[in-house]
């Protein structure tokens, strides 16, 4: 998975149906890759936080509550 290529959107009114479908498929694939990468990063963040908590990471009660509650938040 590479970097997402940010480029200016073409004038969609000038594209044919096949070009529009190709562009749509390309963007859907980029979104899928980005979503996967986001989930992997969230998993790694959760593992690091859990390890810090396991080690007694020196968190205050409020910080610990925030860390633990963050895992319950609904992600995109």
C-alpha positions in Angstrom: 0.0 0.0 0.0 1.5 3.2 -1.1 0.9 6.8 -0.4 -2.4 8.3 -1.6 -1.9 10.4 -4.7 -3.5 13.8 -4.1 -4.3 15.4 -7.3 -6.8 18.0 -8.6 -10.1 16.5 -9.6 -10.8 16.8 -13.3 -13.9 18.5 -14.6 -16.3 15.6 -14.3 -18.6 17.0 -16.9 -15.9 16.5 -19.5 -15.3 12.8 -18.7 -17.1 9.9 -20.4 -18.9 7.2 -18.5 -16.0 4.8 -18.7 -13.6 7.4 -17.4 -16.0 8.3 -14.6 -16.3 4.6 -13.6 -12.5 4.2 -13.6 -12.1 7.3 -11.4 -14.8 6.1 -9.1 -13.2 2.7 -8.8 -9.8 4.2 -8.2 -11.1 6.5 -5.4 -13.1 3.6 -3.8 -9.9 1.5 -3.7 -7.9 4.4 -2.2 -10.7 4.8 0.5 -10.5 1.1 1.2 -6.8 1.2 1.7 -6.9 4.2 3.9 -9.6 2.7 6.0 -7.5 -0.5 6.5 -4.5 1.5 7.4 -6.5 3.5 9.9 -7.8 0.3 11.6 -4.2 -1.1 11.8 -3.0 2.2 13.3 -5.8 2.2 15.9 -5.0 -1.4 16.8 -1.3 -0.5 17.3 -2.3 2.5 19.4 -4.5 0.4 21.5 -1.7 -2.2 22.1 0.7 0.5 23.2 -1.8 2.1 25.5 -2.7 -1.3 27.0 1.0 -2.0 27.6 1.5 1.4 29.3 -1.5 0.7 31.5 -0.2 -2.8 32.3 3.1 -1.3 33.4 1.3 1.2 35.6 2.2 4.0 33.2 1.9 6.7 35.8 -1.5 7.8 34.6 -3.9 9.8 36.8 -7.3 8.4 37.4 -8.8 10.8 34.8 -6.2 9.9 32.2 -6.7 6.2 32.8 -10.5 6.7 32.4 -10.0 8.6 29.1 -7.7 5.8 27.8 -10.1 3.1 28.7 -13.2 4.9 27.4 -11.6 5.7 24.1 -11.8 2.1 23.1 -15.6 2.3 23.5 -16.0 5.2 21.1 -17.6 4.4 17.8 -15.1 4.7 15.0 -15.8 5.9 11.4 
